[in-house]
């Protein structure tokens, strides 16, 4: 069965970002570190985001310039395979610093066009 199309992968990423933002409402890093449910939920959404990024493959940068697509793919590998090494601060900084510009880049890329 083939993977979903690129537009759907981009929309999956946006949905993951929305979920993460909702999970982290009114939360700081210390509260995040202490809340296992939220950490698990954020890490799951990051797995989805990073898998969608990986599925975009080499076309990611051409489709949606700006985000560190290869870095997100590598982060996904850590979340899936090196789960015992996940650093809460790195996840926190990624979602706070890198997801908002990623959202903007994807929104720009999804402006009406022929897919």
Phi and psi in degrees as a GROMACS rama.xvg file:
@    title "Ramachandran Plot"
@    xaxis  label "Phi"
@    yaxis  label "Psi"
@TYPE xy
-72.693  156.64  UNK-2
-66.8773  166.642  UNK-3
-68.9791  166.848  UNK-4
-76.5458  166.216  UNK-5
-60.8402  -40.3728  UNK-6
-60.7785  -41.5507  UNK-7
-65.1069  -39.2252  UNK-8
-61.4444  -42.8456  UNK-9
-62.9279  -40.8906  UNK-10
-67.7311  -34.5396  UNK-11
-61.6095  -39.8044  UNK-12
-63.8323  -45.5227  UNK-13
-59.4183  -42.6078  UNK-14
-62.2432  -42.0977  UNK-15
-62.0003  -42.0904  UNK-16
-61.472  -43.9312  UNK-17
-58.5168  -44.8845  UNK-18
-62.4657  -45.4129  UNK-19
-60.9934  -44.729  UNK-20
-59.5426  -40.7568  UNK-21
-66.042  -41.5761  UNK-22
-62.4278  -33.7277  UNK-23
-96.9446  6.35369  UNK-24
-55.9226  130.687  UNK-25
60.7293  29.9739  UNK-26
-123.55  139.027  UNK-27
-106.283  178.337  UNK-28
-58.7995  -43.2525  UNK-29
-62.8135  -42.7933  UNK-30
-64.7445  -39.8836  UNK-31
-59.5652  -47.3057  UNK-32
-59.5724  -29.8996  UNK-33
-89.4859  -9.9587  UNK-34
-107.572  94.1656  UNK-35
-61.536  -37.4811  UNK-36
-62.896  -45.3303  UNK-37
-67.0582  -43.0086  UNK-38
-58.6079  -44.7502  UNK-39
-63.5384  -41.6233  UNK-40
-66.1803  -43.0548  UNK-41
-65.1232  -45.2302  UNK-42
-62.6489  -37.3389  UNK-43
-63.6031  -44.9201  UNK-44
-65.8885  -35.8444  UNK-45
-65.4387  -34.9286  UNK-46
-62.3405  -42.4134  UNK-47
-64.2448  -46.657  UNK-48
-59.4607  -46.7853  UNK-49
-70.2727  -32.7861  UNK-50
-69.0887  -41.3709  UNK-51
-62.7976  -39.4089  UNK-52
-61.8155  -43.2993  UNK-53
-63.4939  -39.3585  UNK-54
-69.6125  -24.0698  UNK-55
-66.7694  -27.3832  UNK-56
61.0187  -145.864  UNK-57
-66.7104  -16.3102  UNK-58
-81.95  -9.4045  UNK-59
-55.5585  -50.1342  UNK-60
-64.4312  -37.2206  UNK-61
-70.469  -39.0434  UNK-62
-70.9821  -38.9741  UNK-63
-147.978  82.3638  UNK-64
-65.7842  147.681  UNK-65
124.349  -63.5897  UNK-66
-62.4049  155.416  UNK-67
-82.8513  78.9265  UNK-68
-60.1341  -41.9787  UNK-69
-67.3339  -37.8562  UNK-70
-63.4784  -40.4648  UNK-71
-65.7242  -39.0247  UNK-72
-61.2456  -43.1653  UNK-73
-65.9493  -38.9717  UNK-74
-61.7482  -37.942  UNK-75
-61.4343  -37.6782  UNK-76
-61.2258  -40.1096  UNK-77
-67.5682  -44.4176  UNK-78
-61.6756  -35.8493  UNK-79
-85.8369  -42.1243  UNK-80
-109.048  -23.4381  UNK-81
-115.538  35.4213  UNK-82
-51.5436  -28.3191  UNK-83
-73.9592  -10.2825  UNK-84
-109.396  8.54203  UNK-85
-65.57  128.43  UNK-86
-101.388  118.226  UNK-87
-56.7597  -38.7037  UNK-88
-67.6674  -36.4906  UNK-89
-66.9194  -43.385  UNK-90
-61.287  -47.9293  UNK-91
-57.4404  -50.3635  UNK-92
-63.2331  -36.839  UNK-93
-63.8989  -48.4637  UNK-94
-69.8554  -31.7963  UNK-95
-81.0714  -36.0642  UNK-96
-99.6076  -33.77  UNK-97
-103.292  -27.424  UNK-98
-71.4934  -38.8345  UNK-99
-59.4257  -46.1268  UNK-100
-67.5406  -29.8886  UNK-101
-63.4684  -43.142  UNK-102
-56.891  -47.9493  UNK-103
-60.4483  -43.9307  UNK-104
-63.851  -41.0016  UNK-105
-68.636  -42.1133  UNK-106
-59.1269  -40.6996  UNK-107
-64.7536  -43.134  UNK-108
-66.2127  -29.5119  UNK-109
-88.441  -1.83458  UNK-110
-51.9587  146.115  UNK-111
-45.8235  127.413  UNK-112
-161.016  167.196  UNK-113
-81.8534  119.865  UNK-114
